[in-house]
Amino acid sequence: MLRLRKILLCDYLYYTFLLFSILYTIINISNPPKSSYTEKSNTFTGIVTKIVKKEYKTIYIKNKEIVSTNLYHNKNNIELGDKVKITGKFQKKTNISKDNPIYFYTIKISSIKILKKNKNLYYRFKQLIINNLENNPYLNTFILGDKSYVREDINRSFRENGISHLFAISGMHITLLAHLISKLLKKLSEETIFKITSIFLIIYLLLVGFSPSIVRGVLFYILFSINRIYYFYIKKTNLFFLTLSIALFINPFSIYNIGFLYSYSISISLLILSNELSGNYLISLLKVSLVSTLISLPISLYYFNQINILSIIYNLIFVPFVSIILFPFSLIVFIIKPLLPIYNIFIQLLENLSLLLSNILIGKLIFKKMNILLYIVYYIYIFIIYHKKKKSLIIIFIFILSIHYFISYFDSKTFIEMIDVNQGDSTLVKINNKTILIDTGGEQNTFNDYHTIFYNKLSPKLKELGIHKLNYLIISHGDYDHMGEAINLVNNFKVDKVIFNCGPYNDLEKKLIKALDKKKIKYYSCIKELNIDNKKLYFLQTKEYDNENDNSNVIYTELNGFKFMFMGDASISTEHEILNKYNLSDIDVLKVGHHGSKTSSGKDFINEINPKYSVISVGKNNRYGHPNKEVLSNLEKSKIYRTDEGGSIMFKIKNNELKIETCSP
């Protein structure tokens, strides 16, 4: 034992083990597995690993990969652990989840057959627990770590407020569980308590899944307990390195997981600073909140391009509420169901407060996406601040952060980006320091109001570019695929003015106008031109038609000698009117009308304007068959870009040259 203790006290042992785990990680992430399926596949056989019951059942089936499908009628009574065969159309392959080397598809189901009913004890036990949770969102969250039942607007408010870490089973929850078990077994010896608790936590880990934060929590408990009980006297930092190394060997792809990065970076920081975080409960909590915010800052900026500085204060409210009241109460309610109404009152309080605070825009700061080296520099500088402990260094750090925040204000680049919004239109125009968004895109029949183009594509794009506000939102016309996200945009982003097309307002436009009036945002319709920093946008279509498409705003502008034209959904009739009214030729970039539909982009019109580049904003495998073959033929003399093939397309004007960049979907 003495020899073992001597070996375990050697620092180089842990450094070597960590080095090997890093090399193992690099090798694995450099050679990710390839999918066995394509979107042309039509059958999938696997084990049902998850069932989410909402308006309908969503089931997740896994073999080497994962598919999900929605069951509106579960006539076969499919349960966890059942082996099933699904036939249907593979609709979408998610990019490989970097923290999990598994491809994920969704299937539009045509038939499903149970090949073998579950006899696995693990799945039976898990099904028993799930049945006892009765789809309660927060019991599922705190007991099984499954947040899929929590409304997306609530989840989003947690993220906006910087408190979402409280709702992922983590080291805090594992520590509380271990403490509760220890209290129940207090008459037993310390070693026996440790063994029973460890077995319980390992079973729990298998039950809820190997998320990075849970793995860290369980490993921490086991390793730190062994160190304490058997008097190995291993340094806490070395135990941390050992935990990190084991976690990477378990899943090297977890290095990409944001929860992994938050969990380990904050944990090592609190471990190193443990002696300096003392004080009464409130002071200690404030110090922990400050350190956690500072350490997580580079990660938040890199992934979300936004931080909420008020989260330091919010955590002072929510951390004790969740850790002292809500989480322990969840365990009690799981056993004593009659207490559920009281539990729901606490939940109501939690949700209402989070939604209220998420609407406070003060403190939410948007930062432009920068080279990854900057975020590494942030960590180096934080490390220097810790060691030097000079106030001047903190002031310099705040100054650097301020430059990062304000850099977009001094960015005078001119560019136009056709954003990939699936089957819809959205174009961002930046002229010097002014920003204009033409259309927002929009998809009807989405899963819910918070799984939309705005939250998934538009908002991240604006934040990535460091755009703090839009000077103008231009609505080409009132169709949902062009303005469906406008209300979400004005409710969550600063917009100065809105411009509508000619013609009467439809119901969707009227709803937007109500939102604009509430926000006191000015709006105009049927204008002829817009002056942006001495650059003019000309609105060529001012005649009123009896349909939205022909009433589309058709916009023409010249930027640094390059001609751009945006057609909305204008049809061939509108194109003839424009040809008769204006002398247009040699357009550099054409945003093709109506997603490449045969009702637009007539041969005469295309021959006259003679575009050099043509961009078609269109959804992959869309049900309309866009773009039409005849339209593609009409555009054959131009270089064609499509958002379904190349993702977002950006045209940068630099040194009187037009540079084109694509961002694959």
C-alpha angles and dihedrals in degrees: 000000000000091000090050091050090051092051092047091052091062109107093203090064091066094041090052093047090049091049091053091049090051092050089048089051094049092050092050099045090046090059107037116181120263124236120255091208139063133193087265091064116106108184134057131179123194151113122292104241102168139021122191115193116203126123083333136000121274111197127195118209123192139190112139088328136028133244130179130202136175119242113202090174118030096193092153092056093231115199139181114292095023115137108228140177117218126196120193148091118311100227107178140005114207114220107265108285099244094211091051123042092220130106118229126211135177118217130204096220125226098167140357128196130188108228096180133004118232118270095161112123092212094058092043091054092046091048089052091054092045091052089052091052090059094207092294103162098219098038086055089047098049099034102037102016090239110142095172091102094056112096111259093233088057092047089049092051089053089054093045090052094047094241102105090108088073091065097052114083102250144151091297092058093043090051091051092048092049090048092051092049091048090052091051091049097039094126091063125081119275092247093051091048089051093051094048092045092048092051090049092049093048090051088047090050090054090047099051098033136251100288111163095245093051093045089051092048095050094043091047092052095047097044096042091046092050089049092051100041097045096038098235092150093212114170114258091233090055090051087052091052089049091051091049092048094051090047091054092049089051092051119358090184090066087084085083093051113106091210089055092051093047093044099050099036093050093041095054090046093052089045093054093044097041094116091052096050096068125119136095116327096268095045092046091049091050091051091049090048092050094048093045092050093048095047094045092047098093091046093050092048093047096049104029105019087221140085133186109217090192089067087087088065095037091057090057087062103036102038096064092037093054100034099040101032116014104041097045090043089053090058091049094047090049087064101030106044098181087073090065096099090056090046090053091055089059090047091051090052091049095049097044092049093048093049091048094050093045089062091061104100095186108101096025104116124186120210128192117247108259136184112292089243089072091060090049088051088053090057092046090051093048087052090051091049090053094051099039096037093200122151090215090064090054090052090050090049091052088048092053090047090050091052089052090051097047097037093096090058090061095043104108096177118136118220143148121213126190100208119217102242096157112240097005145059134266125153126182117207120191118188111180102305097340122097129202127183117202107201128338105228120230141195124210122214093033118161090263141329092279099052092070142124091263096056097036102040118359101050094044090049094052092046092047089057091048093243109162097180144002117237091200137014109197117197110204090198142325102274117124095237088059104038106013092114096045095101092048088049098052091043094053105027135049110255121178103193139000127211123202129194127250122281134052120320115256124214094271092051091048090054089052091049090055089054091047092051090050091051092041091236115159119235137187137186139207097012123167102215144359125212114214114177091326090312114114129215110202120207103211099182112071100140119106118238130181094249137056097236095058090043089059117132108252108200129197126184141162117219118186090335096313120117121223129184129188116195104186106196095318112154132221089271091060090044091057091050090052093048090052093048104039139038104230127167143150097021110190098206126019122189095211117236124253097358092291095308117164088240089072140041096050117196094245092051095047092046090051099048092037099200119211093202126023123195121199116195103205141146122247114261090354118186093237095065092238128200099047117223092231091054091049087052091051089052096045094111090060129067105258123214122187127193091214089060105029102024117220115004121211126194111199122192110209129156089352090302128118111226122189126209129179128199112206115231 
